[in-house]
């Protein structure tokens, strides 16, 4: 019988919590083409910013793009 996956815990600095929280809310909204993930659906992200009443979305978007970039980097490493 295979072993159960280990739970991983990561420390998040307090300043990053808004981006991490918003990313977790939009994490299912990826754009894909020809079987490859190409990035988040920014239309869905814009809608989420609106309903969440984000006053200043630009810095939050920049932080989410860092998370998005790292995930895409890891996904591309796995394909090699």
N, C-alpha and C positions, 0 to 999 in steps of 0.2 A: 504494500500500500504506500503511495507517495506521501511524503511528509507535507503537512500543512504549510502554506506560505508564511514566512516570517513577517510579522508586522514591522514596518520601518517607521521610525519617528525622526522628525527633523525639527531643528530649532529654527524659528522664524523671528527675525528682529522686529520689534514693535512697529517701526516705520514701514515695514513691508506688509503688515497685516491687511491694509485696505486692498492692495493689489492681489494678494493671495486669496483673500475672501472673494473678490470679484471674479478672479480666474476660476475658482471652484464653482461659481455659479454659471460660468459660460463654458466650462471644460468639455461639454458635449457638442459644441458648435464649431466643428472643424470643417474647413473646405478641403476637398480632395479632388484630384484629377488623375485619371488613368491609374487608379489604385495607390496614388501617393498623396500623403497629407501635405498640403501646401501652406496652411496657416489658418488662423481663426477667422470666423465669419464676422467681420467688423460691423455689419448691419445688425446682427444679433447683439453684439457688444454695445453698439450705440443705443439700441432699444433698452438694454439693461441699465445703461447709465441714466437714461431718461426716467424709467420707472423707479429707479433708486434715488432719483433727485441728486445726482452727483453734480456739485456746484462747479468744480473745475476739473473736467475730464482729461485734459492734456497730460498732466503729470501721472495720473493713474494709468492712462493708456500707455505711456512710455514704460512704466514698470511692468505692465502686463505683457508688453512686447518683449521685454527681457525674458520673462518666463516662457512665452511662446517660442522665442528663439532657441532657448536651451532645450526645450522639449523637441523641437524640430531637429536640432543637432543630434540629440540622442536617438531619435527615430532613424535618422539617416545613417548613423553609425551601425545600427542593427542590420540595415539592409546590405551593408558591405560584406 
